[in-house]
Amino acid sequence: MEQRDYVHRLLQAYRTTPGTGGAVRRPDRLLAAQLHQRGVPIEAVENALTLAAARRMARPADAPPLAIIRSLAYFSPVIEEVLALPPSPEYFRYLRPRIATRTSPQ
């Protein structure tokens, strides 16, 4: 995948991840380009975004609300975690619809 396409797809996934502000800033573009240059598979980044969003949603109902994520860098540790010990693809197929259900308007 060309860097331009990779960065566009990654930033679109970031922008639509639950808990993010939806805005993309220059440091986000730079990090996306660095991930491409490192050869990080786009699927690994998308999986990391899904995993982090699911973890944020799994908090107790009475817990104070979390702040909006304003930087792609927030996901860096989870990206590294997914690269180091990737969960099975079935796990992400399980998580994605549950995240969509929790974030859709009621």
C-alpha positions as CSV (number, residue, x, y, z in Angstrom):
1,M,0.0,0.0,0.0
2,E,1.3,3.4,-0.9
3,Q,2.1,5.7,2.0
4,R,-0.6,8.2,1.0
5,D,-3.3,5.5,1.0
6,Y,-2.0,4.0,4.3
7,V,-2.0,7.4,6.1
8,H,-5.5,8.2,4.7
9,R,-7.0,4.8,5.8
10,L,-5.3,4.9,9.2
11,L,-6.4,8.5,9.9
12,Q,-10.0,7.7,8.8
13,A,-10.0,4.7,11.2
14,Y,-8.6,6.9,14.0
15,R,-11.2,9.7,13.3
16,T,-14.1,7.3,13.6
17,T,-12.8,5.4,16.6
18,P,-15.2,5.8,19.6
19,G,-13.7,8.1,22.2
20,T,-11.7,10.3,19.8
21,G,-12.5,13.9,19.0
22,G,-12.6,13.2,15.3
23,A,-10.0,15.8,14.5
24,V,-6.7,15.0,12.8
25,R,-3.6,17.1,13.5
26,R,-0.2,17.3,12.0
27,P,1.4,15.1,14.7
28,D,-1.2,12.4,13.9
29,R,-0.2,12.5,10.2
30,L,3.4,12.3,11.1
31,L,2.9,9.3,13.3
32,A,0.8,7.5,10.6
33,A,3.6,8.1,8.1
34,Q,6.1,6.7,10.6
35,L,4.0,3.6,11.2
36,H,4.0,3.1,7.4
37,Q,7.7,3.6,7.2
38,R,8.2,1.0,9.9
39,G,6.1,-1.5,8.0
40,V,3.4,-1.7,10.6
41,P,0.4,-3.5,9.0
42,I,-2.6,-1.3,8.7
43,E,-4.7,-4.2,10.1
44,A,-2.6,-4.2,13.3
45,V,-3.3,-0.4,13.8
46,E,-7.0,-0.9,13.1
47,N,-7.0,-3.8,15.6
48,A,-5.2,-1.7,18.2
49,L,-7.8,1.1,17.8
50,T,-10.6,-1.4,18.2
51,L,-8.9,-3.0,21.3
52,A,-8.3,0.4,23.0
53,A,-11.9,1.5,22.3
54,A,-13.3,-1.7,23.7
55,R,-11.2,-1.4,26.9
56,R,-12.4,2.2,27.4
57,M,-16.0,1.0,27.1
58,A,-15.6,-1.8,29.5
59,R,-15.4,0.5,32.5
60,P,-17.9,0.4,35.3
61,A,-21.0,2.5,34.7
62,D,-20.4,4.6,37.8
63,A,-16.8,5.4,36.8
64,P,-16.1,9.1,36.0
65,P,-16.2,9.8,32.2
66,L,-12.9,9.6,30.4
67,A,-11.5,12.6,28.5
68,I,-11.7,12.6,24.7
69,I,-8.7,11.2,22.9
70,R,-7.1,14.0,21.0
71,S,-4.0,12.3,19.6
72,L,-3.2,9.2,17.6
73,A,-0.2,8.8,19.9
74,Y,-2.6,7.7,22.7
75,F,-2.9,4.4,20.8
76,S,0.9,3.8,20.4
77,P,1.2,1.4,23.4
78,V,-1.7,-0.6,22.2
79,I,-0.3,-0.7,18.7
80,E,3.0,-2.1,20.1
81,E,1.0,-4.6,22.2
82,V,-0.9,-5.9,19.2
83,L,2.4,-6.2,17.3
84,A,4.1,-8.0,20.1
85,L,1.4,-10.5,20.8
86,P,-1.4,-10.3,18.3
87,P,-4.8,-11.5,19.4
88,S,-6.6,-13.8,17.0
89,P,-8.6,-12.1,14.1
90,E,-11.8,-13.7,15.5
91,Y,-11.4,-11.6,18.7
92,F,-11.6,-8.4,16.6
93,R,-14.5,-9.7,14.6
94,Y,-16.2,-10.2,18.0
95,L,-15.3,-6.7,19.3
96,R,-16.2,-4.5,16.3
97,P,-20.0,-5.0,16.3
98,R,-20.1,-4.6,20.0
99,I,-18.3,-1.3,19.8
100,A,-20.6,-0.1,17.0
101,T,-23.7,-1.1,19.0
102,R,-22.5,0.7,22.1
103,T,-21.7,3.9,20.2
104,S,-24.8,4.1,17.9
105,P,-27.6,6.5,18.9
106,Q,-30.3,4.9,20.9
